[in-house]
Amino acid sequence: MSLRIIGGTYGSRVLKSVRGLGTRPLLGQVKGAIFNILGEQIVDAVVWDHFAGTGATGIEALSRGCKQVVFVEKNNKALETLRDNLQMLGEDAVARAVIARGDAWEPPMLSEGQLAPNIIFLDPPYALVEEDPVKSIYRARQLAQRLAPGGCLVFHFEAGVLEEDDFDDDLAVEIRQWGGSAIAFVWRATEVPDSVARRRDRASTRDAV
């Protein structure tokens, strides 16, 4: 399976992948939509890519101008391919990447002084979320608490498994769906972007009519 970088400095470059790992990279349409929504937020951002696999999402962020990506993954074959992909892109990509081998449900072990992430991509296997949605939300919430002020967690799961009301009240959540893929954009409740707050207010007004 070949994975293509969609936009930015490395646009159209093809990344290596590995068969049979259970990794499930975002479809190009979904990945493109996510990065269009994030827009300029990605520029100069610190990004964590959890369940990074061979790196397609985090590398897309590197291509679009983020400051640094911390890739969190524990599968050795995936990590080997991730390193190959970064090397293929060149010294700048390697310099802006940190590879953290470990449990992708947990914050990475980083050096003292490491900046908090502005964006966290959380892309666990569908089965893990379906088997224990309550625990998945709890772990997503724990990661969201590590965000820098105004930061966003982007949580990918199978459509229909989670709803906005399933998340805690101290989080603001907007779920969008593309085919069988659902993406929850998650912020602290006090830090929801104005554009999202306006959409939610309009929806509440329509529901009240």
C-alpha positions as CSV (number, residue, x, y, z in Angstrom):
1,M,0.0,0.0,0.0
2,S,1.4,3.4,-0.9
3,L,0.7,6.6,1.0
4,R,1.0,10.0,-0.6
5,I,1.6,13.3,1.1
6,I,-1.1,15.6,0.1
7,G,0.1,19.1,0.6
8,G,3.0,21.3,1.7
9,T,6.7,21.1,1.2
10,Y,6.7,17.3,0.6
11,G,3.5,17.2,-1.3
12,S,3.1,14.2,-3.8
13,R,5.9,12.3,-2.2
14,V,5.0,8.6,-1.6
15,L,5.7,7.1,1.8
16,K,6.4,3.4,2.6
17,S,4.0,1.3,4.5
18,V,4.0,-2.2,6.0
19,R,1.5,-4.9,5.3
20,G,-0.1,-6.9,8.1
21,L,0.6,-4.6,11.0
22,G,-3.0,-3.7,11.7
23,T,-2.1,-0.1,11.0
24,R,-4.9,1.8,9.4
25,P,-3.7,5.1,8.0
26,L,-6.3,7.8,7.3
27,L,-7.8,7.8,3.9
28,G,-6.5,10.7,1.7
29,Q,-9.9,12.3,1.6
30,V,-10.3,12.3,5.4
31,K,-6.7,13.4,6.0
32,G,-7.1,16.3,3.5
33,A,-10.3,17.4,5.2
34,I,-8.7,17.4,8.7
35,F,-5.8,19.5,7.6
36,N,-8.1,21.9,5.7
37,I,-10.1,22.4,9.0
38,L,-6.9,22.9,11.0
39,G,-5.6,25.3,8.4
40,E,-3.0,27.7,9.7
41,Q,-3.1,26.2,13.2
42,I,-0.6,23.6,11.9
43,V,2.1,26.2,11.1
44,D,4.8,26.3,13.8
45,A,2.7,23.9,16.0
46,V,4.1,21.2,18.2
47,V,2.3,18.0,17.2
48,W,2.0,14.6,18.9
49,D,1.1,11.8,16.6
50,H,-0.3,8.9,18.7
51,F,-0.6,5.4,17.2
52,A,1.6,6.9,14.5
53,G,2.1,3.7,12.5
54,T,4.5,4.5,9.7
55,G,4.0,8.2,10.2
56,A,1.7,9.4,7.5
57,T,-0.3,11.9,9.6
58,G,2.6,13.4,11.4
59,I,4.6,13.6,8.3
60,E,1.7,15.5,6.6
61,A,2.0,18.0,9.5
62,L,5.7,18.3,9.0
63,S,5.1,18.9,5.3
64,R,2.7,21.7,6.1
65,G,5.0,23.6,8.4
66,C,4.7,22.5,12.0
67,K,7.6,23.0,14.3
68,Q,8.0,19.5,15.6
69,V,6.2,16.1,15.6
70,V,6.5,13.6,18.3
71,F,5.6,10.2,16.9
72,V,4.3,7.7,19.5
73,E,4.3,4.0,18.4
74,K,5.4,0.7,19.9
75,N,5.5,-1.7,16.9
76,N,9.1,-2.2,15.8
77,K,8.3,-2.8,12.1
78,A,6.2,0.4,12.0
79,L,8.9,2.4,13.7
80,E,11.6,1.1,11.3
81,T,9.4,2.2,8.3
82,L,8.7,5.5,10.0
83,R,12.4,6.2,10.3
84,D,12.9,5.2,6.6
85,N,10.2,7.6,5.6
86,L,11.7,10.5,7.5
87,Q,15.2,9.7,6.1
88,M,13.7,9.7,2.6
89,L,12.3,13.2,3.1
90,G,15.7,14.6,4.2
91,E,17.6,16.2,7.1
92,D,14.9,18.9,7.8
93,A,12.2,16.3,8.4
94,V,14.5,14.2,10.6
95,A,15.5,17.2,12.6
96,R,11.9,18.2,13.4
97,A,10.9,14.6,14.3
98,V,11.1,12.9,17.7
99,I,10.3,9.2,17.8
100,A,9.0,7.9,21.2
101,R,8.5,4.1,21.4
102,G,5.8,3.3,23.9
103,D,2.1,3.0,24.7
104,A,0.3,5.4,22.4
105,W,-2.6,5.8,24.9
106,E,-0.1,7.6,27.3
107,P,1.8,10.9,27.0
108,P,5.3,10.3,25.6
109,M,8.3,10.4,27.8
110,L,10.1,13.5,26.7
111,S,13.1,15.6,27.9
112,E,12.7,18.4,30.4
113,G,11.6,21.6,28.8
114,Q,9.7,19.9,25.9
115,L,6.9,22.2,24.8
116,A,3.3,21.2,25.3
117,P,1.6,20.1,22.1
118,N,-0.7,22.4,20.1
119,I,-2.3,19.5,18.3
120,I,-2.5,15.8,19.2
121,F,-3.5,13.2,16.6
122,L,-5.0,10.1,18.3
123,D,-5.7,7.3,15.8
124,P,-6.1,4.0,17.7
125,P,-7.3,0.8,16.0
126,Y,-11.0,0.8,15.6
127,A,-11.4,-2.4,17.6
128,L,-9.8,-0.8,20.7
129,V,-12.3,2.0,20.8
130,E,-15.3,-0.3,20.1
131,E,-14.3,-2.8,22.8
132,D,-14.1,-0.1,25.5
133,P,-15.5,3.3,24.5
134,V,-15.6,4.6,28.1
135,K,-12.0,3.8,28.7
136,S,-11.0,5.3,25.2
137,I,-12.8,8.6,26.1
138,Y,-11.0,8.7,29.5
139,R,-7.6,8.2,27.8
140,A,-8.4,10.8,25.2
141,R,-9.4,13.2,27.9
142,Q,-6.1,12.6,29.7
143,L,-4.2,13.4,26.6
144,A,-6.3,16.5,25.9
145,Q,-5.3,17.8,29.4
146,R,-1.7,17.9,28.1
147,L,-2.5,20.3,25.3
148,A,-1.1,23.8,25.2
149,P,-3.7,26.6,25.8
150,G,-6.1,26.6,22.8
151,G,-4.8,23.3,21.6
152,C,-6.9,20.6,19.8
153,L,-7.0,16.8,20.0
154,V,-8.0,15.1,16.8
155,F,-9.5,11.7,17.6
156,H,-10.2,9.2,14.8
157,F,-12.6,6.3,15.4
158,E,-15.3,4.3,13.5
159,A,-18.4,6.2,12.7
160,G,-21.3,5.5,15.1
161,V,-19.1,4.3,18.0
162,L,-18.9,7.6,19.9
163,E,-21.2,10.7,20.1
164,E,-20.5,14.2,21.3
165,D,-22.6,13.7,24.4
166,D,-20.4,10.7,25.4
167,F,-17.5,13.1,26.3
168,D,-17.0,14.9,29.6
169,D,-18.5,18.3,30.2
170,D,-15.1,19.9,30.7
171,L,-14.4,19.2,27.0
172,A,-15.8,20.9,23.9
173,V,-16.3,18.3,21.1
174,E,-17.3,18.6,17.5
175,I,-17.6,15.3,15.6
176,R,-17.4,15.2,11.8
177,Q,-18.0,12.1,9.7
178,W,-16.7,11.0,6.3
179,G,-18.1,7.6,5.2
180,G,-17.2,5.1,7.9
181,S,-14.6,7.4,9.6
182,A,-15.5,9.8,12.4
183,I,-13.2,12.5,13.7
184,A,-13.7,14.2,17.0
185,F,-12.1,17.6,17.4
186,V,-11.6,18.1,21.1
187,W,-10.8,21.2,23.1
188,R,-11.0,22.2,26.7
189,A,-14.5,23.6,27.2
190,T,-13.2,27.1,28.0
191,E,-11.0,27.2,24.9
192,V,-13.4,26.3,22.1
193,P,-12.7,28.3,19.0
194,D,-15.1,31.1,18.2
195,S,-16.1,29.5,14.8
196,V,-17.0,26.3,16.6
197,A,-18.9,28.1,19.3
198,R,-21.0,30.0,16.7
199,R,-21.8,26.7,14.9
200,R,-22.9,25.1,18.2
201,D,-25.0,28.1,19.1
202,R,-26.8,28.0,15.7
203,A,-27.4,24.3,16.0
204,S,-28.9,24.9,19.5
205,T,-31.1,27.6,18.2
206,R,-32.4,25.3,15.4
207,D,-33.1,22.5,17.9
208,A,-35.0,24.8,20.1
209,V,-37.4,26.0,17.3
